[in-house]
């Protein structure tokens, strides 16, 4: 019985010693690696959760890097455009100075022209050489391209796409334009009509006040204005630069005179509910072309436009349309020759500066921005002209004396560049900066959660190792004692 009990005690001591040794080895591994999960057997459920979190942490780190790089790239573009803006202001000053011909000598005008040439060359150099990580930023490389634009519906040159996020090589944009009023006739700009009978009511020597988008001016009527339509038209148009009102023979009734609102050039009809013209005083009786009633004031109207089947996110000012829908932002102008109805579509090709700024790869986590060409031959528009025409030998160089046209071109270029800078700044401040902050917060929380699952609790694990060491030492002693009992019995037997 003694031998059997001794063998049992020895086996128990061996088992406990092995258990204590395993516990100590486990503690040593966790303390040395800093991880409490070193294999699937340590915590199967915890391992699965940890791997999922680590995958998300990797995606979040990549998204933070992408968003930060995007912010740096856009900052580079905006910084270059700020220099372009400064150069445009310099050109504006030179044009305004040269317009004062009474106080300028030919040599001073030539010096101003030289500065304009140098400024335009610098603008072109900035547009063609500004790069980020080998990609040109301002030469049109990052602009969007389109196909299938119907010029009789949309003025192709006016189509400016600042954002288009989609999957695939291209996406179709459907549009519907209805610029008719509820009564049915096609939409007109602010327009007053003076019939031959009402012109006869005018009195020579009286004063008519004309007020339009550019301001007001007074026209003292002559006998010729009362008697002859052509004379009245010429006298009204002499004030167009002050008023923004242009006179012309009506297209339907030749004896009727139309007073219409124009843009700053005086050449293009200005549509929209924001355009208002008036003619008062001098016993003038005019008819609002939009309503047909006798009045002294006429107001323009806006077209009704839907994009991709909805008017949501579509704002219209006359013929100018701005679309701001999910993942899609662009502007265009309805062709003035087609002011009744139109429906069609065009395709936007994949392009622009596209950034993946979220953990999951989908359009909801992508940001895109189209950066148009900022060279002098693209600053301006087809109506007023382009900045490149202000260079020596150009149609709007200072030597031509076209100071008003040159000023309009520069103003248009300044607006174009400032709008682009605003779009870039909006993406930086309203999209990328909040996204980076949100991603960092999410990463911090997930990292903390993963650390709770995987990281070693050094205080607890040190206590576990100390306990295992004591148990191991005790087990070794007990095993030694258990093994000595049979030897003791044998020694007693020898003495018999």
Secondary structure, DSSP 8 states (H G I E B T S, - for coil): -HHHHHHHHHHHHHHHHHHHHHHHHHHHHHHHHSBS-SSTTT-HHHHHHHHHHHHHHHHHHHHHHHHHHHHHHHHHHHHHHHHHHHHHHHHHHHHHHHH-GGG--HHHHHHHHHHHHHHHHHHHHHHHH-EETTEESSSSTTS--EE---TTTB-GGG-EEEEE--SSSEEEEEEEEE-B-TTSSB---SEEEE-HHHHTT--TT-EEEEE-SS-EEEEE--HHHHH-HHHHHHHHHTTHHHH-EEEEE-SS-TT-EEEEEB-TTSSSB--STT-EEEEESTT--EEETTT-SEESEEE----EEEETTB-TTEEEETTEEEEEETTEEEEEEB-TT--SEEEEEEEEES-SEEEE-SSS-SGGGEEEE-----STTTSEETTTEEGGGGSTTSTTSGGGT-HHHHHHHHHHHHHHHHHHHHHHHHHIIIIIHHHHHHHHHHHHHHHHHHHHHHB--HHHHHHHHHHHHHHHHHHHHHHHHHHHHHHHHHHHHHT-
